[in-house]
Amino acid sequence: MTGLTTHVLDTALGKPAEGLTIALFRIDGEARMLLKTLVTNADGRVDGGPILAGDSFVVGTYELLFQAGDYLRRTGASLPEPAFLDQVPIRFGIADTSAHYHVPLLISPYGYSTYRGS
């Protein structure tokens, strides 16, 4: 499979992060262009296959912006105002359009982790 996918896991609750909003941007110099907004399903993934695929899956710099604060508040997490983690941006490059880029997010109220998965 080629394209861009993501998966969000709530490490504080030990389950997929359902209902977390994600915005995908393409970065071009100082310009940041919104490509789409998605919401995670019960498995912490987005419906409909890869976030980017086919003709839209091109070399470049991208950003996934995860609305962690909104999600964490809905789960009942006790957060200060402002929350320590509210929006979590992950900026990354796609250099090989024949490859699969999987950018997962592991989230809790006070920390997160990401990596290039498979």
C-alpha positions as CSV (number, residue, x, y, z in Angstrom):
1,M,0.0,0.0,0.0
2,T,1.2,3.5,-0.7
3,G,-0.2,6.7,0.8
4,L,-0.5,8.4,4.1
5,T,-2.3,6.9,7.1
6,T,-2.5,7.6,10.9
7,H,-3.7,5.9,14.0
8,V,-4.3,7.6,17.4
9,L,-4.1,5.7,20.7
10,D,-4.9,7.1,24.1
11,T,-2.1,5.8,26.3
12,A,-3.8,7.1,29.5
13,L,-7.0,5.1,28.9
14,G,-5.3,2.2,27.0
15,K,-7.6,2.3,24.0
16,P,-8.0,3.9,20.6
17,A,-8.8,7.7,20.6
18,E,-12.2,7.8,19.0
19,G,-13.6,11.2,17.9
20,L,-10.3,13.0,17.7
21,T,-10.3,15.7,15.0
22,I,-7.2,15.9,12.7
23,A,-6.4,18.6,10.1
24,L,-4.0,17.8,7.3
25,F,-1.9,20.7,5.9
26,R,0.6,20.9,3.0
27,I,3.5,23.2,3.8
28,D,5.0,25.3,1.1
29,G,7.6,27.7,2.5
30,E,5.8,29.9,5.0
31,A,2.4,28.9,3.5
32,R,0.2,26.3,5.2
33,M,-2.7,25.0,3.1
34,L,-5.5,23.0,4.7
35,L,-6.1,19.9,2.6
36,K,-8.7,18.1,4.7
37,T,-10.2,17.6,8.2
38,L,-10.9,14.2,9.5
39,V,-12.2,12.5,12.6
40,T,-11.0,9.2,14.1
41,N,-13.3,6.2,14.3
42,A,-13.7,3.7,17.1
43,D,-10.4,2.1,16.2
44,G,-8.5,5.5,16.3
45,R,-8.2,5.5,12.6
46,V,-9.9,7.5,9.9
47,D,-12.5,6.0,7.6
48,G,-12.1,5.8,3.8
49,G,-8.6,4.4,3.4
50,P,-5.4,6.5,3.3
51,I,-5.5,10.2,4.1
52,L,-3.5,10.9,1.0
53,A,-3.3,8.5,-1.9
54,G,-3.2,8.5,-5.7
55,D,-2.6,11.8,-7.4
56,S,-2.8,13.8,-4.1
57,F,0.1,11.8,-2.6
58,V,3.0,13.9,-3.8
59,V,6.5,14.7,-2.5
60,G,6.5,17.6,0.0
61,T,6.2,18.7,3.6
62,Y,3.0,18.1,5.5
63,E,1.5,18.6,8.9
64,L,-1.0,16.6,10.8
65,L,-2.6,18.8,13.5
66,F,-4.3,16.7,16.2
67,Q,-6.9,18.4,18.4
68,A,-5.8,16.6,21.5
69,G,-7.2,19.0,24.1
70,D,-10.8,18.7,22.7
71,Y,-10.5,14.9,22.7
72,L,-9.0,14.7,26.2
73,R,-11.7,17.0,27.7
74,R,-14.4,14.7,26.2
75,T,-12.9,11.7,27.8
76,G,-13.2,13.4,31.2
77,A,-9.4,13.9,31.7
78,S,-8.7,16.5,34.3
79,L,-6.9,19.3,32.4
80,P,-5.7,22.7,33.6
81,E,-6.7,25.8,31.6
82,P,-4.9,26.1,29.4
83,A,-4.3,22.4,28.8
84,F,-0.6,21.3,28.7
85,L,-1.3,19.7,25.3
86,D,-4.1,21.2,23.2
87,Q,-3.1,21.0,19.6
88,V,-0.4,18.6,18.7
89,P,1.3,19.4,15.3
90,I,3.4,16.7,13.6
91,R,5.3,18.1,10.6
92,F,7.0,15.5,8.3
93,G,8.2,15.1,4.8
94,I,7.1,12.7,2.1
95,A,10.1,11.9,-0.2
96,D,9.0,8.6,-1.8
97,T,5.5,8.4,-3.3
98,S,6.0,4.7,-3.9
99,A,6.1,4.1,-0.2
100,H,3.6,3.9,2.7
101,Y,3.9,6.7,5.3
102,H,2.1,5.8,8.6
103,V,2.2,8.6,11.2
104,P,0.7,7.3,14.4
105,L,0.1,9.4,17.6
106,L,0.2,8.0,21.1
107,I,-1.4,10.6,23.4
108,S,-2.0,11.3,27.1
109,P,-2.8,14.6,28.9
110,Y,0.9,15.3,29.5
111,G,2.8,13.6,26.8
112,Y,2.8,12.2,23.2
113,S,4.9,10.2,20.9
114,T,5.0,9.5,17.2
115,Y,7.2,7.7,14.7
116,R,7.1,6.5,11.1
117,G,5.2,3.2,11.3
118,S,4.4,0.6,8.7
